[in-house]
C-alpha cells in the first residue's frame, strides 16, 4: 500500500460540481489500494474576494487578522470535500493546518513552515480515513494562524508528502503540466514530459504560475517527485524530479514571464561603505523580497541604486526607503510599476555560449528595450516594459525553437 499526497487548486474546486469531480478522482486513487492525503485550496476567487472585503472595511488590514480571515477559505473547501466523499460512501476527515500539525514562523502573509507533527494525520490514516487538509496555512508557537503566501497550498502538499514519506506528491490544477511557455500567450508551446528541480525552480521563481517556488525547493531538498497534471482529464502531466537526460540538458527548456514587477531607483547615492546595508536591511526586516539589484558606476562619489520588488510591496518599500534616502544624502527616489520580467531557463546555458546574444537579438528585432538584466548559471532575465511582455515571450519561444523541443 502506497501513501499518495494530492493537491487540488482553487480552479479545480471552484463549485460543487467540480468538488464532486475531484472527490471521484480521490476515490479512484483510494480504490487502487493507496492511503490518500489531500490538500485543497480555497474555492475559485475566494481569497481575492476576502481580501477585497477586508479592504472595504480597512484599506490596510492588520496582518494577523487578515491571515485568520484568509485561512477560512481553505477550511471551507476541506469540509465540503469531506462531505462529498461521505456522500460517495468513503470515510474522510477534514483537518485545519493546525490540526494537521503544520507549524510555521510568525511572518504573517508569507510564513514559512518550520516543522510538521503529522501524528493526527497518521492516526486518521490508520483508521482508514481519507485525510483532507486545508492548505496555505499553519500555526505559530504562540498559536496564531498564519498563511504561507500565494500558492502556499503547493508548499503544504510537498511538505506533508516529505514529512509522511509519501511515494509521490501530485499537484492538480487547470493546466496539463509544465509548458515551454504560457500556452495562453504561445499556442504552440509544448508540454514537458519531465523537468529537473533546478530548472523548475528558476521557472517558478521568475513567473511560471504552475508551481510555487518554495514547493519546488522542498521537493529538491527531500527528493520528492512531484507530478503536475490537470484535474479535468487523465493526461499524463509533467514529472518534476532529479534526473534529466543529457540531451535535455543541452537546451533552453522554457520561457517564463512575470507582470508583478515594480522598480525603485535611489538617485544620487553617496558611494561609501554601509550605504547598501542601510537601504536593504529595513526591507529585509519588513519581509520585502528584493530581486534584481543594479548599482551604476560611481561618478564624483555618487551612484544610482536600482532594485525590483513585487508590485504589492512597492508602497511599503517606498515608505521605508524615502526617509532613508534623505538621511544618507541621496537626491530622491523614483519608481515604476509598469514593468515585466522575461526569462529563458535551461541547464544548457551553464557551459555553452550564445544564449544571451540570441535572447538580446530576438528582443531587439521586436524593438523591445531592455531596462535591466540579471542572470544565474541557468537563467537570463530581462526587465522590460509591461506592454511588451507578450511579444517578448513569443519572440523568445521562436528564437530558441521551443516548439520543436522533444518532450
N, C-alpha and C positions, 0 to 999 in steps of 0.2 A: 504493500500500500504506500503510495507516494503522497507527500504533502505539497499542495499547489496553492500559491497565493495569486489571486486575481485582483486587478483594479479596474473599475469602470468609471470613466469620466462623466462630466456633467451632461454632455450631449447624449450619452448612452442611457441616461436615466432621467431624461427631461420631463417625462409624463408617465402616467400609469401604464399605458400600453408598452412603452419602452422598458419600464421596470419589469413587467411581466416577461418581455423578451429576454432580458438579462437573467431573470430568475430561471428561465428554461435552459439557458447556457450553463448556469451554475449547476443545475440538477444533472445535466448531461455529464459534466465533469465528475460530480459526486458518484453517479451511477457507473462510472468506469472503475470504481473502487478506490478513489482518491479521498483523502481528507482535504477539505477546502476552507481556506480563509479568504474572505472577500473584503476589499477596501473600496469604499464608494465616495464619490464627490457629491457636492450639492447639486440639486436638480437644475439643469439649464442655466439660466441667468440669475439664480437665487442670490449668489454672493454679490453681484453687481447691484441687484435691487436692494439688498440690505445696506450696502454702502450708501446708496443714494438716499434711502430713508434716514439713515443716521445723519447725513449731512444736511438734510432738510431741517433737522432738529438742532444741529450744531455743526457749523461749517468745518470745525476741527475737533472731531470727537476724540475723547481720551483713549489712548491706545489699549489700555486694559479692557475697558468696556466694549470697545469695538471688537476685540478678539472674542469676548464672551458672545456677543451678538452673532458674529460670522460663524462661529463654531456650530451654531444651531442648524445651519443648512445641511451639513453632512449628517447630523444626528437624525434629522427628518428622513433623509434618504435611507439611512441604515435601518430604521424601524420599518419603513414601508417595504423595503426589500425583504426583511424577515417575515413580514405579514404575507407577502407574495409567495414566499417559499412554504409557509404554513398552509397556504391555500392549495399548494401542489403536494400536500401530504409529506413534507420533508421537515425534519427538525432543524430549527435555526434559532440563533440568538443574536441580537444586536448589542454592540458594545461601543461606548464613547471612547475617545482616545485615552482618557484617564482610566477607565475600566480595563482597557486593553494593556495598560502598563507602560504607556509611551510617556517618558519623562523628557523634559526639554529645559533649555536655559530660559532666561527671563526677557528675551528680546521680542517684545510683542510685535506681531505683524510679520516677523521673519525669524521666528525661533528656530533653533537647531536641536535636533534630538540628541540627548546626552546618553541615554540608556533606555533599554526596553526590558521590562519584567513581565514576560508573557505567561505567567502562571495561570491567569484566568482563561486565556485562550486555550492553553494546553488542557486544562480541566474540561472546558466545553467540548473540545475535540474528542477527548476520551469518552464523553457521554454520547458521542455520535452526532453532535450538532454541526451544522454549517455555521461558521462564525462570520458575522458581518460587522466590520469595524468602520466607524466614522473616520474618514481620512482628514488630513490637513490640520490636525490638532493634537495637543498634548497638555501636560500639566507640569508646573514648576515645583520645586521643593517646597515653596510656600503655598501650594495648592491653588495657584492662579492658572486659569485656562489661557493657553497660547495658541496661535496659529502659525503655520510654517511658511506662509507666503504663497503667492500664486503658483499653482502646480504642485503644491505641497503634498497632495494625496499620492503622487508618484513616489515621493520620498518615503511616506508612510508605508507604502506597499513594499518597496525594496528593503527598507529597514526591518519590517516584520519578516520578510522572506529570509533575510540573513539571520535574524535572531532565532527563528524557528527551524533553521536549516532546511528550508524548503527545497524541493527538486528544481523548481523554476519559479520565476515571477512573470506573470502575464499582464501586460498593460493594454487594456481595450479602450479604444477611442472611436472617433468618427472618420478616421483615415486608415488606409490599409497598410501602414507601416512607415518606414523612413524613406523619403524620396530624395533624388538628387537635387531637387529644389522644390519650392512650394508649388504643387500642381495647379493651384488656382491662378498662379502667375505664369507658369510654364506648363502648358498642357502635355507636352512631350516628355516631361520629367519621368524618370524611371524609378520604380520601387527597388530598393536594395534588398537582396535576399539576406544579407548579413553585413554587419559593420562592427569594427572594434570599439572598445570603450573609449580609447583616446580620441578617435575621430568623432564619435558621437558626442563626447563631452564638449568638444570645440563647437560643433554644430548647435548643440543645445544652448551653450553659453552665448553664442552670437546670433541667435534669432530663431532657430528651429523650435516650434512650439510643441513638437511631438512628445518630447520628454523634458522633465525638469533637470537642470544640470546637477543638482545635489543628489538626485536619484541615480544618475549615471555614475557619479563619483562613488557612491555607496556600492553600486554593483561592481565597480572595478576593484575596490578595496576588498570586498568579500567574495570576489569571483563568482558572483551570482548571475547566471544567464537571464537576460530579460527579453521576452518576446513582446514586440509591439504589433498589434493587429487591430482589425476593425470589429466592433461588436455587432455589426449589421449583416455580416456574411462570414463564410468559413474560409476565406482566402488565407494563405499561409503567413502573411506579415513579414516582419524583419526581426532577425535574431541579433541582439547586441551581446557580444561575448569577447573573449580574449584572443581568440585565434583567427587571424585573417590571412588569406593566402598571399604568397609573394607577388603574384600577378596583380592583385588588387592594391598592394602597397605602392605600385608604381603609377598611380593615377590620382588626380583630383577626384574626390568622391562626392562632393556636394557643395552647393551654394546656399549660404544662409543669409537672411536679411532681417533687420530689426528696425522698426519705426519708433521704438521707445527710447529715443536718444536726445539728450539736451547737452549743450556745450557751454561751459563757463570759462571766460578768459579774464585773468587778472592782469591788467596792463601796468607797465612801469614798475615792476617789482625790483626792489634793491637786490643786487646779486651778492649775497653774503651767506655764510653758513647759518642754518637754522630756520631759514625762511620757509622752505618746503614743509618742514615738520609743523611750523606754526599754522600753515594753511590746512594740511591734511589730517593732523591729529584730531581736531574738533569734528571733522567729518566722520572719522572712524568712530569716535565716541558716540556720535548721533546715529550710528548704524547706517550711514550713507555709503553705498558702494561706489567707488570711483573706478572707471575703466581706463580709457586712453588718457595718457598724460604726455604732454609735449611742452618742453621749455625751449624758447628761442635762444640763440647765441647772445651773449651779453654785449651791449653797446653802451659805453660810458657807464659801466657798472649797473645798468638797468636791463631787465629782460621781461618778456611776457610769458605767462604760465597758463596753459590751457588744459582742461580736463573735461571728461564727459561723465554724466550721471543719468539715471533714469529720469524721464520727464516728471514722474510723480515725486521725485526727490529734489527737483530744481528749486522750488520756492524755499524749502527748508535749507538747502545748501547756500542759497544767496543770503538768507538771514544770518547764517553763520559766517560766511566769507566776507561780506561787505564791511562789517566793523573791523575784522582782522586786517583787511586790505588798508583801511585808514590807519590802523595802529602801526603797521610796518612801513608806511610811507608810500604805498603803491598809488598810482594815479586814479584808477577806477576799476569796476567790474562790469563786464558786458556778458550777455547770454544769448543763446539761440536755441529754440526748441523745435525748429523746422528741419531736422536732420534725420539721417538714416545711416545704418551700417550695412555694408555688403561684404561678405567674406567668402573666400574659397578655402576649402579644407581638404587635406589629403596627406597621408604619410609620405607620398612620393616627393613632396617638397623638401623632405629632410635632407636629401643628398643630391638633388638634381636642380640645375639652373633653369631659368627661363620662365618660371611660373609668374613671377612679379611682372616681367616685361609683357607677357601675354595679357595679364589682367589689366595693366595700365593702358595698353594699346586698345583693348576692347572697350574700355570706358571712354577713352579719347575719341574713338570713332563715333560714339554716341553723343559727343560733345558734353560729357559729364565731368564736371570739375571735382577733383579730389581735395578735400579740405585737410584731412588728417589721415595718417597711415599708422597702423600698428600691426605687429606680427608675433607669431610664435614659431616653433620649429615646423609645425604642420598647418599653419594658418596665415593668411594675409587678409587684413581688414582695412577697408577704406571708409572714411566718413564722407558722405555726400549729401546733397540736398534731398529732402524727403520726397519731393515730387519726381525725382529721377530714379527712385529705388526700383520700380517695376521694370523700366528699360534696362537698368544695370543688371538685374538678375537674369533677364532674358539674354542679354548680350554675353554675359559670362558663361551661362549654360551652353550657349552655342560655341563660344570661343574654345572651350575645353571639351567640346564634342560629347557632353554627358548623355545626350540622347542615344549615343551608340555604346554606352557603357554596358558591359556584360554583367548582369546581376547574378 
